[in-house]
Amino acid sequence: MPDQEHVEECQEQIEKLKGRKVIDCSFKAYDNNCWRFYIVTDKDKLVMTFCPDWACPVVEHHGPHHEEAPGE
């Protein structure tokens, strides 16, 4: 069962997409069976990380000047 606080945090981050124009999106898979979904908007970027063991994805919100990590 997902931790309700984590679910609310994910929802709060996802809601930052409202009213923004999606410019690009992509997926990247990792060797540990996890994957990331990148959503680039006209104002910022959202990164969702999913792993099979996790009850809820981790959602990261990055401002417009966020630098990509090497290999992303």
C-alpha positions as CSV (number, residue, x, y, z in Angstrom):
1,M,0.0,0.0,0.0
2,P,1.5,3.4,-1.0
3,D,2.4,5.9,1.7
4,Q,-0.3,8.5,1.5
5,E,2.2,11.3,2.1
6,H,4.3,10.1,-0.8
7,V,1.2,9.9,-3.0
8,E,0.2,13.5,-2.1
9,E,3.8,14.7,-2.9
10,C,3.7,13.0,-6.3
11,Q,0.3,14.5,-7.0
12,E,1.6,18.0,-6.1
13,Q,4.5,17.7,-8.4
14,I,2.4,16.3,-11.3
15,E,0.0,19.2,-10.9
16,K,2.8,21.6,-11.9
17,L,2.2,20.4,-15.5
18,K,-1.2,22.1,-15.5
19,G,-1.2,25.1,-17.9
20,R,2.2,24.3,-19.4
21,K,3.0,23.3,-22.9
22,V,4.8,20.0,-23.2
23,I,7.7,20.5,-25.6
24,D,9.4,17.1,-25.3
25,C,9.2,13.8,-23.5
26,S,11.3,10.7,-23.4
27,F,12.0,7.5,-21.5
28,K,15.2,6.0,-20.3
29,A,15.6,2.4,-18.9
30,Y,18.2,1.4,-16.4
31,D,19.8,-2.0,-15.6
32,N,18.1,-2.3,-12.2
33,N,14.6,-2.5,-14.0
34,C,13.9,1.1,-13.2
35,W,13.0,3.7,-15.8
36,R,12.6,7.5,-16.0
37,F,10.1,9.5,-17.8
38,Y,11.3,13.0,-18.7
39,I,8.7,15.7,-19.5
40,V,10.1,19.1,-20.7
41,T,7.7,22.0,-20.8
42,D,7.9,25.6,-21.9
43,K,8.9,26.6,-18.3
44,D,10.5,23.6,-16.6
45,K,11.1,19.9,-16.5
46,L,9.5,17.0,-14.6
47,V,11.2,13.7,-14.1
48,M,9.4,10.6,-12.9
49,T,11.4,7.6,-11.7
50,F,9.6,4.2,-11.5
51,C,11.0,1.0,-10.0
52,P,9.2,-2.3,-9.6
53,D,9.7,-2.4,-5.8
54,W,8.3,1.1,-5.3
55,A,4.6,1.6,-4.4
56,C,4.7,5.1,-6.0
57,P,7.0,6.8,-8.5
58,V,9.5,9.4,-7.4
59,V,8.6,12.7,-9.0
60,E,11.3,15.5,-9.4
61,H,10.5,19.0,-10.5
62,H,13.4,21.0,-12.0
63,G,13.4,24.7,-12.8
64,P,14.2,26.1,-16.2
65,H,18.0,26.1,-15.6
66,H,18.4,22.5,-14.5
67,E,21.4,20.8,-16.0
68,E,21.2,17.2,-17.2
69,A,23.2,14.6,-15.4
70,P,25.8,12.9,-17.6
71,G,24.2,10.3,-19.8
72,E,20.7,11.6,-19.6
